[in-house]
Amino acid sequence: MTRGSIVLLLLLTFGFASNASAQAEYKGWQKGPWEKHDEDDGIKIYLNDSVPGGVDAIRVDTVMDYPADKLFPIITSEERARSYSFIREFKVIANYNNKWGYLYQRVMSTGIDDRDFTVKLRIVIPKTANGGPYGWQWKQANEKGPKPKDGVVRASVVAGSYLLTPIDGGKRTLVSYRLWFDPTTWVPDMLVNPALRGGAIETVSRLVSDARKRLGPPKK
């Protein structure tokens, strides 16, 4: 894979903030407990409200009729990641053997200051094609990125994963996107949580539509 493999097309957030005092090093949040929040057109949304602070962790799952190794190049396209309108800055800081690295992003929001963050990314690739999950895992690593900028609020908690797990002998894929994001400073949680859910749903929905465009109708 190329430099574009270290890409964060994942954090589809809109820079709302909360009054949470969550700690970025909190462990175990991806294990739940997850409670089902909604389902639409095969896309299931779950919430974990047990994380520190008032911002829910989010999980969005769906099953796609494509092999995971065909979907992986789509989510690792740097050009595709840069195409979101809310991204002001997108900089790969380091790439170590296409296995892990650091990425800086600055995102814009309506009516409030931009947010920025640096994350440590770990690439997940199975040893054999469709022998295990493909995807990303990431956590906040602001100390590895640029210094804070005037007029930009540094997000204090950024963690998640975006995994493509082969099922049905590799013919289909379980897509699971998980996000915990606290953009720092006070804005009501009733505004933060819906915005983050909407971004997470958009991430998975866009993969569904892009796969159909790039790979054609799924084989039955």
TORLOLUM-349360 format. One record per residue (C-alpha): y, z, x; residue number from 1. Coordinates in steps of 0.5 Angstrom, whole numbers, plus 500, padded with zeros to 3 digits. Layout:
> Y; Z; X; NUM
...
! end
This chain:
> 500; 500; 500; 1
> 507; 499; 502; 2
> 513; 503; 503; 3
> 514; 502; 495; 4
> 508; 507; 494; 5
> 512; 513; 495; 6
> 516; 512; 488; 7
> 518; 517; 483; 8
> 518; 513; 476; 9
> 516; 519; 473; 10
> 522; 524; 472; 11
> 525; 521; 465; 12
> 530; 526; 464; 13
> 537; 526; 462; 14
> 540; 531; 466; 15
> 540; 537; 460; 16
> 540; 544; 463; 17
> 538; 550; 460; 18
> 539; 558; 461; 19
> 532; 559; 464; 20
> 531; 563; 471; 21
> 525; 559; 472; 22
> 522; 559; 479; 23
> 519; 553; 482; 24
> 514; 556; 486; 25
> 510; 559; 479; 26
> 503; 557; 480; 27
> 498; 555; 474; 28
> 503; 552; 469; 29
> 499; 545; 469; 30
> 493; 549; 466; 31
> 496; 551; 460; 32
> 496; 554; 455; 33
> 497; 547; 452; 34
> 499; 547; 444; 35
> 499; 540; 441; 36
> 506; 539; 438; 37
> 505; 532; 436; 38
> 502; 525; 436; 39
> 504; 518; 435; 40
> 500; 511; 435; 41
> 495; 515; 440; 42
> 500; 518; 444; 43
> 499; 526; 444; 44
> 504; 531; 446; 45
> 503; 538; 448; 46
> 507; 544; 450; 47
> 507; 550; 455; 48
> 512; 555; 453; 49
> 509; 560; 457; 50
> 512; 558; 464; 51
> 518; 562; 466; 52
> 525; 561; 462; 53
> 526; 557; 456; 54
> 524; 550; 458; 55
> 517; 548; 456; 56
> 513; 544; 460; 57
> 510; 538; 457; 58
> 504; 534; 457; 59
> 503; 527; 454; 60
> 496; 524; 454; 61
> 494; 517; 451; 62
> 487; 513; 453; 63
> 488; 506; 455; 64
> 483; 500; 455; 65
> 485; 498; 462; 66
> 481; 500; 468; 67
> 485; 505; 472; 68
> 486; 501; 478; 69
> 489; 496; 475; 70
> 494; 501; 472; 71
> 496; 504; 478; 72
> 500; 498; 481; 73
> 504; 498; 475; 74
> 506; 506; 476; 75
> 507; 505; 483; 76
> 512; 499; 483; 77
> 519; 501; 486; 78
> 523; 496; 483; 79
> 520; 498; 476; 80
> 522; 505; 478; 81
> 529; 503; 480; 82
> 530; 499; 473; 83
> 532; 505; 469; 84
> 539; 505; 467; 85
> 540; 513; 468; 86
> 538; 513; 476; 87
> 544; 513; 480; 88
> 541; 514; 487; 89
> 534; 513; 489; 90
> 532; 514; 496; 91
> 525; 515; 500; 92
> 526; 520; 505; 93
> 519; 520; 508; 94
> 513; 516; 507; 95
> 507; 519; 511; 96
> 501; 514; 511; 97
> 502; 512; 504; 98
> 499; 519; 502; 99
> 505; 523; 501; 100
> 512; 524; 502; 101
> 519; 526; 500; 102
> 524; 522; 495; 103
> 531; 524; 493; 104
> 534; 522; 486; 105
> 540; 523; 483; 106
> 540; 522; 475; 107
> 546; 521; 470; 108
> 547; 524; 464; 109
> 552; 524; 458; 110
> 558; 529; 458; 111
> 555; 533; 463; 112
> 555; 533; 471; 113
> 550; 528; 474; 114
> 543; 532; 477; 115
> 540; 531; 483; 116
> 533; 533; 487; 117
> 528; 532; 492; 118
> 521; 532; 491; 119
> 515; 532; 495; 120
> 510; 527; 493; 121
> 502; 527; 494; 122
> 499; 520; 492; 123
> 492; 521; 489; 124
> 487; 515; 490; 125
> 479; 516; 489; 126
> 475; 514; 495; 127
> 471; 508; 491; 128
> 475; 504; 486; 129
> 475; 508; 479; 130
> 471; 513; 482; 131
> 476; 518; 480; 132
> 484; 519; 478; 133
> 489; 515; 481; 134
> 497; 517; 481; 135
> 502; 522; 483; 136
> 503; 530; 484; 137
> 510; 532; 486; 138
> 514; 539; 486; 139
> 521; 541; 488; 140
> 523; 540; 495; 141
> 530; 540; 495; 142
> 531; 543; 502; 143
> 528; 536; 505; 144
> 533; 532; 502; 145
> 541; 531; 503; 146
> 546; 537; 502; 147
> 549; 539; 495; 148
> 554; 534; 493; 149
> 561; 536; 489; 150
> 560; 534; 482; 151
> 553; 534; 482; 152
> 548; 540; 480; 153
> 542; 541; 484; 154
> 536; 541; 479; 155
> 532; 548; 481; 156
> 525; 546; 478; 157
> 522; 540; 479; 158
> 514; 539; 478; 159
> 509; 535; 475; 160
> 503; 530; 475; 161
> 502; 523; 473; 162
> 494; 522; 473; 163
> 490; 516; 471; 164
> 483; 518; 470; 165
> 477; 513; 469; 166
> 473; 514; 463; 167
> 467; 510; 459; 168
> 465; 507; 466; 169
> 471; 505; 469; 170
> 473; 501; 463; 171
> 478; 505; 460; 172
> 483; 510; 463; 173
> 486; 517; 460; 174
> 493; 517; 462; 175
> 496; 524; 463; 176
> 503; 525; 465; 177
> 506; 533; 466; 178
> 513; 535; 467; 179
> 516; 542; 468; 180
> 524; 540; 469; 181
> 529; 545; 469; 182
> 536; 542; 471; 183
> 540; 548; 472; 184
> 546; 551; 469; 185
> 547; 553; 462; 186
> 546; 548; 456; 187
> 542; 550; 450; 188
> 534; 550; 450; 189
> 534; 546; 443; 190
> 538; 541; 447; 191
> 534; 541; 453; 192
> 527; 541; 450; 193
> 527; 535; 446; 194
> 531; 531; 451; 195
> 525; 532; 456; 196
> 520; 531; 451; 197
> 523; 524; 449; 198
> 523; 522; 457; 199
> 516; 524; 458; 200
> 514; 520; 452; 201
> 518; 514; 454; 202
> 514; 514; 461; 203
> 507; 513; 458; 204
> 510; 509; 452; 205
> 513; 504; 457; 206
> 506; 504; 461; 207
> 503; 502; 455; 208
> 508; 496; 454; 209
> 508; 494; 461; 210
> 501; 494; 462; 211
> 500; 489; 456; 212
> 505; 484; 459; 213
> 502; 484; 466; 214
> 495; 485; 464; 215
> 494; 481; 458; 216
> 491; 484; 452; 217
> 485; 489; 454; 218
> 478; 487; 454; 219
> 474; 489; 448; 220
! end
